[in-house]
Amino acid sequence: SLKTIKLGKNIHYLPEVDSTNLWAARTMPYSIGDVFLADYQSGGYGRLKRTWESPRGKNILMTFIDEAPLDPSKIPQLTLVCGVAIAKAMREFNIPVTLKWPNDLFVQKRKLGGILCEADGGIVRIGVGLNINSTPADYSETLKPNVTSAFRELGKELPLEEVIAKCLTQYELTRHHYDITGVSHLLQEWETLTIPKGTTVRINDDGRTFEAKYNGVSPDGFLLVQVGDKIEKIISGDLILI
């Protein structure tokens, strides 16, 4: 069910790696569209090098190679492109995924997955971690209340290959639309898949923790929040659902 032009035509697979993004970075030469898949990561990480936990063989641990935008300042927009694509793919399985800036996929207030874009010259390595067939028993007590999976939401397992195919197909389609229509259409799609504007959230940013109202995402891919009568732009902080 892979309906792509470039993505996934060349697939690299190993049972275990430190991280699919690191593995992809070490593998030269590679081509635009190459996909790296593993059953287990011994050193998986997400944004800000936070540890990514996933049991062996149950979830999607994937990195794929895409062309970087000519303007390096637009690279954060690819995180939004990927978020929109993965959310739409998971909704095809009747999982009501929502997006949380900048790179998280949630169901209710539990994390289903995350995205990590790392630019390297003219390419971007896009890492995707998605909890598909894991169960609460697979996670530590601290993580258990905060994570979910497709299995937990649906009560049944999904074929990983089918989910991967839908994610890659949606990404290629969404990236194509983004290249043609630009960021404004992308942001419109993002807003239909995230929390409503005006929602009260908690922000951790550069040592500050405060409550604010969600006010969307800027054209350069950064978070906008309203604090009192002012709009603040958050470049690298955390948004916490409350």
C-alpha positions as CSV (number, residue, x, y, z in Angstrom):
1,S,0.0,0.0,0.0
2,L,3.0,2.3,-0.4
3,K,2.0,4.9,-2.9
4,T,5.0,7.1,-3.2
5,I,7.3,8.4,-5.9
6,K,10.6,8.5,-3.9
7,L,10.0,7.7,-0.3
8,G,10.6,4.1,0.7
9,K,12.0,2.9,-2.6
10,N,15.2,2.0,-0.7
11,I,14.6,0.6,2.8
12,H,17.4,-0.2,5.3
13,Y,16.6,-2.5,8.2
14,L,18.4,-3.6,11.3
15,P,16.9,-5.5,14.3
16,E,18.7,-3.1,16.7
17,V,20.5,0.2,16.5
18,D,21.5,3.0,18.9
19,S,19.1,5.4,17.1
20,T,17.7,5.4,13.6
21,N,18.7,9.0,13.1
22,L,22.3,8.3,14.2
23,W,22.4,5.2,12.0
24,A,21.1,7.2,9.0
25,A,23.8,9.8,9.6
26,R,26.5,7.2,9.6
27,T,25.2,5.5,6.4
28,M,26.8,7.0,3.3
29,P,26.0,7.4,0.6
30,Y,22.2,7.5,0.8
31,S,19.6,9.1,-1.4
32,I,16.5,11.3,-0.9
33,G,13.7,9.0,0.0
34,D,15.8,6.3,1.8
35,V,14.1,4.9,4.9
36,F,15.8,3.4,7.9
37,L,13.8,1.0,10.2
38,A,14.7,-0.8,13.4
39,D,12.9,-3.1,15.9
40,Y,14.7,-1.6,18.8
41,Q,16.8,1.5,19.7
42,S,19.3,1.2,22.6
43,G,19.9,5.0,22.6
44,G,16.7,6.5,21.0
45,Y,16.3,10.2,21.6
46,G,13.9,13.0,20.8
47,R,13.9,16.7,20.9
48,L,16.5,18.3,23.3
49,K,18.2,14.8,23.4
50,R,15.5,13.4,25.7
51,T,15.4,9.6,25.9
52,W,12.8,7.8,23.8
53,E,11.6,4.5,25.3
54,S,10.1,1.8,23.1
55,P,9.8,-2.0,23.6
56,R,11.4,-4.3,21.0
57,G,9.4,-5.1,17.9
58,K,6.1,-3.4,18.8
59,N,6.4,0.1,17.5
60,I,7.6,2.2,14.6
61,L,11.2,3.4,14.9
62,M,12.0,5.1,11.6
63,T,14.1,7.7,9.9
64,F,13.7,8.9,6.3
65,I,15.7,11.3,4.2
66,D,14.1,14.3,2.6
67,E,15.4,17.3,0.7
68,A,16.0,20.3,2.8
69,P,14.3,23.6,1.9
70,L,16.6,26.0,0.0
71,D,16.1,28.5,2.8
72,P,17.5,27.0,6.0
73,S,15.2,29.1,8.2
74,K,12.3,27.0,6.8
75,I,13.6,23.7,8.2
76,P,11.4,24.0,11.3
77,Q,8.4,24.0,9.0
78,L,9.3,20.4,8.0
79,T,8.4,19.3,11.5
80,L,5.0,20.8,11.0
81,V,4.7,19.1,7.5
82,C,5.6,15.7,9.1
83,G,3.2,16.3,12.1
84,V,0.3,17.0,9.8
85,A,1.1,14.0,7.6
86,I,1.5,11.5,10.5
87,A,-1.7,12.8,12.2
88,K,-3.7,12.4,9.0
89,A,-2.3,8.9,8.5
90,M,-3.2,7.8,12.0
91,R,-6.6,9.2,11.7
92,E,-7.1,6.8,8.8
93,F,-7.0,4.1,11.5
94,N,-9.7,5.9,13.5
95,I,-7.3,7.2,16.1
96,P,-8.2,10.8,17.0
97,V,-4.6,12.2,17.0
98,T,-3.9,15.8,17.8
99,L,-0.7,17.7,17.3
100,K,1.2,19.5,20.1
101,W,3.8,22.0,19.2
102,P,6.5,21.5,18.1
103,N,6.8,17.8,17.4
104,D,4.4,15.6,19.4
105,L,1.4,13.5,18.5
106,F,-1.2,13.0,21.3
107,V,-4.4,11.3,21.9
108,Q,-6.3,13.2,24.7
109,K,-3.3,14.0,27.0
110,R,-1.3,10.9,26.3
111,K,1.7,10.9,23.9
112,L,1.4,8.6,20.9
113,G,4.6,9.7,19.1
114,G,7.1,12.3,18.3
115,I,9.1,13.7,15.3
116,L,12.7,14.8,15.1
117,C,14.1,16.7,12.2
118,E,17.9,17.1,11.9
119,A,19.3,19.1,9.0
120,D,22.6,18.1,7.4
121,G,23.6,20.1,4.4
122,G,21.1,19.7,1.7
123,I,19.1,17.0,3.4
124,V,17.0,16.5,6.5
125,R,16.8,13.3,8.5
126,I,13.3,13.0,9.8
127,G,12.9,10.6,12.7
128,V,9.5,9.3,13.6
129,G,8.7,7.3,16.8
130,L,5.1,5.9,17.0
131,N,3.6,3.8,19.7
132,I,1.6,1.2,17.7
133,N,1.3,-2.2,19.4
134,S,2.8,-1.5,22.8
135,T,0.8,-1.9,26.0
136,P,0.9,-0.1,29.3
137,A,2.9,-3.0,30.7
138,D,5.8,-2.1,28.3
139,Y,6.5,1.2,30.1
140,S,8.0,2.3,33.3
141,E,5.6,3.5,36.1
142,T,6.5,7.1,35.5
143,L,5.8,6.9,31.8
144,K,2.7,4.7,32.0
145,P,0.1,7.4,32.7
146,N,1.5,9.7,30.0
147,V,1.8,7.5,26.9
148,T,-0.7,5.7,24.7
149,S,-0.5,3.5,21.6
150,A,-2.7,2.5,18.7
151,F,-3.3,-0.8,20.5
152,R,-4.4,1.0,23.7
153,E,-6.8,3.2,21.7
154,L,-8.3,0.5,19.4
155,G,-8.0,-2.6,21.4
156,K,-6.3,-4.5,18.6
157,E,-2.9,-4.7,16.9
158,L,-2.1,-2.9,13.6
159,P,0.3,-4.3,11.0
160,L,3.4,-2.1,11.3
161,E,4.1,-2.3,7.6
162,E,0.7,-0.9,6.8
163,V,1.1,2.0,9.2
164,I,4.5,2.8,7.8
165,A,3.2,2.8,4.3
166,K,0.4,5.2,5.2
167,C,2.7,7.6,7.0
168,L,5.2,7.7,4.2
169,T,2.5,8.2,1.6
170,Q,0.9,11.0,3.6
171,Y,4.2,12.7,4.2
172,E,5.1,12.7,0.5
173,L,1.7,14.1,-0.4
174,T,1.8,16.7,2.4
175,R,5.4,17.8,1.4
176,H,4.3,18.1,-2.2
177,H,1.3,20.4,-1.3
178,Y,3.6,22.4,1.0
179,D,6.1,23.0,-1.8
180,I,3.3,24.2,-4.1
181,T,1.1,26.2,-1.7
182,G,3.5,27.4,0.9
183,V,3.3,27.7,4.7
184,S,0.0,29.4,5.0
185,H,-2.0,26.4,3.8
186,L,0.2,24.1,6.0
187,L,-0.6,26.2,9.1
188,Q,-4.3,26.0,8.3
189,E,-4.0,22.2,8.2
190,W,-2.0,22.3,11.4
191,E,-4.6,24.4,13.2
192,T,-7.4,21.8,12.4
193,L,-5.3,19.1,14.0
194,T,-4.2,20.9,17.2
195,I,-5.7,22.4,20.3
196,P,-8.1,25.4,19.8
197,K,-6.7,28.9,19.9
198,G,-7.4,30.4,23.3
199,T,-6.7,27.1,25.2
200,T,-4.8,27.7,28.4
201,V,-1.5,25.9,28.4
202,R,1.7,25.8,30.5
203,I,4.9,27.0,29.0
204,N,8.5,26.1,30.1
205,D,10.9,28.4,28.3
206,D,14.4,29.3,29.2
207,G,14.0,28.7,32.9
208,R,10.5,30.4,33.1
209,T,7.3,28.5,33.7
210,F,4.0,30.3,33.2
211,E,0.5,29.9,31.9
212,A,-0.6,31.4,28.7
213,K,-3.2,31.1,26.0
214,Y,-2.3,29.1,22.8
215,N,-2.4,31.5,19.8
216,G,-1.2,29.4,16.9
217,V,2.1,28.9,15.2
218,S,4.1,31.6,13.3
219,P,5.0,31.2,9.6
220,D,8.6,30.3,10.7
221,G,7.3,27.4,12.7
222,F,7.5,28.8,16.2
223,L,4.8,28.9,19.0
224,L,2.7,31.9,19.6
225,V,1.1,32.4,23.0
226,Q,-0.9,35.2,24.6
227,V,0.3,36.4,28.0
228,G,-2.1,39.2,29.2
229,D,-2.5,41.5,26.3
230,K,0.9,40.6,24.6
231,I,1.7,37.9,22.1
232,E,5.0,36.0,22.8
233,K,6.9,33.9,20.4
234,I,8.4,30.7,21.9
235,I,11.3,29.3,19.9
236,S,12.6,26.3,21.9
237,G,10.4,25.9,25.0
238,D,7.9,23.3,25.9
239,L,4.1,23.5,25.7
240,I,2.3,21.4,28.4
241,L,-1.3,20.5,28.2
242,I,-3.2,21.2,31.4
